[in-house]
Amino acid sequence: MSARSEVLIDVVRLPDALAAGAQLLDVRWHLGEAPGTGHREFTEGHIPGARFLDMENVLTGPTTDPTLGRHPLPDAARLEAGLGALGIDAGRPIVVYDLPTAFVAGRAWWVLRWVGLDVRVLDGGLPAWVAAGGELESGDPEPPEPTPLHLTTGQLPTIYADEAARFDGVLIDVRAAERYRGEVEPIDRVAGHVPGAVNRPVAGFCDATGHLAPAADLDALLDLPLNAPVAVYCGSGVSAGQAVLALASLGIEAALYPPSWSGWSADPSRPVATGNEP
């Protein structure tokens, strides 16, 4: 099995995977949307058999410490409750999908793998399914029988601020270039980037149809030294998951800095770099 097929599944193979017992989760979400928007869109039309997984209430922990960022990682208990309420069986594979430009499927993939679940992202998301002639169903499925889960966090590598500050490898900032340079900052307290980080905008990791870019294109975009340690951050740890997935598709294990820029910039003691240089 290739590294790419370890993290992705395409719309051609999805029906067979579902017939063999894979579980399907719709994780639609957009930054800044009104609460409940993703679930409303789900009820208007989703891939048959999917259940809705809430980004804010399940895949994100409480925002009690600003230095942990706007989307801190959930603890095991929150994931056990949220996934258990959806009837998730930890022994069966999971497929997650979204609308590709939101990159939240990458976040779901990362968090669920972080607790040891077998997860793949539907390449191209919901638009790819529709473009291939896939049917949609509407409404909210009947609530399943809740399942007891016992999950263990920490099964993917992470770094935090002190480690990011002295990272001995390539620290990648995947936000838009103008945010990296510090020209604009629409959300967080300070504009700029972590000193030493290089910029590889996450939008470049997908092609025009929302599918993950081919390996050769990803290699050229990332331009990584051979065997260098890699860590990734974004604004709040959501789209960085997509970058970790893209790296995994190349056989590269990268650490995630979960608080990302929102956590770094919330600490006034942390230095800030601007411009194009790391």
N, C-alpha and C positions, 0 to 999 in steps of 0.2 A: 504494500500500500504506500502511495506517495505521501510526502509531507502535506501537500495541498489537500489530498482527499482525507487526511486526518482531521482537518479543520473545516472543510466545506463539503456540502452536498449540492448537486444541481437539481433543477426541476424535473429532469428526466428520471433520475434515480429516486426522487422523493416518494412517489406512490409505492414503490416496492419496499422502501424502508418503513413506511407507515404500515403496510400490510404485514411486515415482519415484526411489528410491535414498537416502532419508534414513537415517541411522544412529541407533539408539535406545540410550540409556544409562540404566540404573537406578542412581540415586545414593542409595538409602535409607541413612539414618544418623540417630542421635539422640544428643544430648549426654549423656555419662555411661554409654552402653551398653557392655556387654562387647565386647571386640574380636571381630569376626567376626559380630556379630548381623545387620548389614545384609545380608551375603552369605547367611547362613542363611535370612533371610526371602525373599531373591531366589530361592533354590533351591526354596522352598516354593510360590512362585507369582509369575510376572512376565509382563509383556506379551510375546507371542510376538515373537521376533527381538531382544529386548533383550540387552545385555551389562551386567555389573555393573562400575561404576566406583567405586573405593574412595576415600572422602572423606579418610581419614587418611593413606593411603599414596601417593596420587597428587595430590589437590587441596590438600595441605598440605605445607609444607616442614619441614625439621628444626627442632626447638624448642631451639636452642642459645643464643639471646639472649632473655631475658625481655621486653625492651623491644620486641621484634618480635611479641609476643603469643603466645597459646596455639595459634593456627592461622596461622602465618606463610605467606606465599605460597610456592608451590613455584618452583623455577627451571625454565628451559626444558628442561634435561636430564631432570629428573624427569618432566615432562609428556610429553616425547618417548618416554621408556621406558614409562610407564604407559599412555598412549594407543596407542602403537605395539603393545604387547602385546595390545591389544584389536582390532587390525586397523583402526584408525581411518584413514580416507582424508581428508586435510585439504582435499581439493577437493570433498567432498560435505557437504551440511547435516547437522546433528546435532540430535536432540531429546533432552532430559533430563527425567526425571520422578522424583518422590519421594512421600512422604506429606506433604501440604502443611504441617502444623504444624511440621515440622522446618526448613523453609526452606533445605534444603541444595541443592535444585535451583537456587535463586537464586545460591548460591555457585558451583555448577558452571557455570551460564550466564556468570557474571562472569569466572571464571578462564579459561574456554575462549575467550570473546571477547577477553580481555586478551592472548591469544596469536594473535588474528586469525582464529579459526574462526567459521563461520556456525552459530549455535546458537539454538534456541528452547526454551522451557519448556512442557511439557504442562500446560495450564491445568486445575487441579483434581487433577492428579497421578493416581496409581494408583486412588484411590477414584472419580474421575470416569469412568475407563475401565470399571471394574467396574459402576458405576451405569448406564452406557449399554449394558450387556449384552456388553461385550468379554470375550473368552476369556482365560484365563491358561494358561501352560505351566509345568511344574516341571522341576527338575533344573538342571544346569550345562551350557550349550552346549559343544560341542567347541571347544577353543582354536583361534582363527583363525590364519592365516598372519600373523606380525608384519609391520608396515609401517614403513619408515623415515620419520621425520618431522623436519622442520627448522622449529622454531617460534621466534618472536621475541616476547618479553614487552614490556609497556609500551604496549599498544595501547588501553588505557582509562585515564582519569586517576586518579591516586592522590595522597594527601597523607600526610605523616608528622607526628610529634609537633610539631616546630617550626612547621610550616605550620598544624596544627590550633590551636596556641596563638595564632596571629595571623590566623586565617582571616577574610577580609574578605567575608563572606557569611553564609549560614545553615548552621550546623553542626548536624546532626540526630543525636540519640542515639535509637536505635530499641529500646532495652531496655524492659522493663516499668517502669512509673512508679515503683514502690517502690524499684527498683534505682537509677534515675536520681536520685531524691530522697535516696538514701543511707540509707534505712531498713533495708534488708537487703542483704547481698552474699554469696551462697552459694558463690562460686567464687574471686573475685579478692581481692587483698591488702587493698584499701581500698574503702570504699563511697563513692558519690557520682558526679559527672560532670565532664566537661571544662568549665572555666569558659567561659561564653558559649554552650554548646550548648543547644538546645531539645529537648524530648522529644516524639517521635511514635512510640508503640509499634508495632512491626512487626505485631503480631497484628491490628491494625485495618486492615491493607492487604488482607486477604482477607475474603470473605463467609462465611456460615455453612457453605457447602459446600466451602470451601477454594479457590474460584476467586478470581483477582485481582478486587478490588472495582471497580465501575464508575468511569469517569473522574471523574464529578461527585463521587462519594464520596471518591476519592483527593484531588481538589482541595481539598475542604472539610477533610479531615483534615490535609493538609500545610500549608495556609494560608500559602503562600509569597509573598513580595513579587515583583512582576513583574521578570523578568530578573536576579534575584539569583543569584550563584554559590552552589552547594549542594555540601556534602560530608556524608558519612554514616559513622557508626560504630555498633557494637553491643558485645557482650562480647568477641568474639575474631575478628570479621571474617567470620562465616558468615551470620547473618541480615541483616546490612547489605547483602549482595548482593541479597537480595530487595527491599530498599528501593530500591537503585539500579535494579533491573529495573522496579519500579513507577513510578519517576520517568521512566525511559526510555519507558514505555508512554504517558506524557503528553507526550513529546517534549522532556523535560528531561534534559540530561546532567549527572550528578552524579559527583563524585569519591568514591572509597572511601578511608577511613583504615584500612588493613588490620590493624595491631596492635590497634586499637580500645581499649576500656577495659582489657583485660588488659595491653596494652603500656604505656598511659599510667600505670596505677596501679602498674606494676612499677618505675617510676622515682621514687624518693622526692623528687627535686627538682621534680617536677611539681605544681602547685597542684590542689586538689580543691574543687569546689563541691558543696553539698548543698541540699536543699529544692526548691521548685518553680520558682525563678527561675533564668534562665541564669547 
